[in-house]
Amino acid sequence: MSVPRTILASAAALALVGAAACGGGNAETQRPAGATALYDALPDGVKEAGVIRFAGDSHPPYRIVANDGKTVTGIDKEVQDALGKALGVRTEISIVSGLPAALSGMLASRYDAFNGPVKDTAEREKQFDAIVWMVTRTSYLIPKAGSSAIKSSSDLCGKRIAGTAGSIVEDQAKRLTEWCAQQGKPAIDFIGLADTNGTILAAESGRADAAGMTESAALDVMQKQKDTFTYVTQTDEQGAGVDQLAMLVPKSSGLGPVMLDAFKEIFKNGEYKKIMDKYGLQTVAVEEPKMNTAAAG
């Protein structure tokens, strides 16, 4: 018994519709339900993965890592969630051991971005797009139990300073050491460690006289461990200045310009201000995000 052509044609049409509905070659149907206007500009690799993978070390209050070693809260988590919402994709953070692991992991395509806080430099901009979203000054956390000889940043000359290796603090400590030499004082003994928690423990245990970190991080530690620490802040005279803090994204990925637009969106919709206000970071907030400011300057 032969099947009428009209029936065959109808069946074929239904099959085509079903294939399209399942994503059979129609690019438009591949867009997730939460896709935004910025989603279409994302690199294909990010669209296929459906997630932006961030590297991050333990660095309160930016990244507060729970005892399970995986759950992360803090400024970075909230900023990344806001960016993911603007882009229409999920975000996730993988905990790594310090800045070198984050940088090498991004260049090896294990991670898409690293939110620092990391200083924007011309050298880093050779391999990474750097989206500046805040500024900072360097402070030094001092245990009250051993702080009698450190009343100001000038008293740090000749002292042991723990800091995250390769971080802004290491660079600032070098500038402070130069200032110490100009004053005829002994150099700082910098102890490079993997993360901020390690630097705090070094100061608490007496391995270091102070722990260098961003001022916001120092304030966070003092709030959580009341009556344990005091802190001093490096001055402009001592080479401190104001450092530009950036999110780093490998240039080869093509994600940088889209991420800049996502930052612009969270500035525009108020999410950026909401997060900075929540953590008391109004003094280090910027008016607008910018990309690759070090090379431009």
Secondary structure, 3 states (H helix, E strand, C coil): CCCCHHHHHHHHHHHHHHHHHCCCCCHHHHCCCCCCCCHHHCCHHHHHHCEEEEEECCECCCEEECCCCCCEECHHHHHHHHHHHHHCCEEEEEECCCHHHHHHHHHCCCCCEEEEEEECCCCHHHCEEEEEEEEECEEEEEEHHHCCCCCCHHHHCCCEEEEECCCHHHHHHHHHHHHHHHCCCCCCEEEEECCHHHHHHHHHHCCCCEEEEEHHHHHHHHHHCCCCEEEEECCCCCCCCCEEEEEEEEHHHCCHHHHHHHHHHHHHCCHHHHHHHHCCCHHHEEEEEEECHHHHC
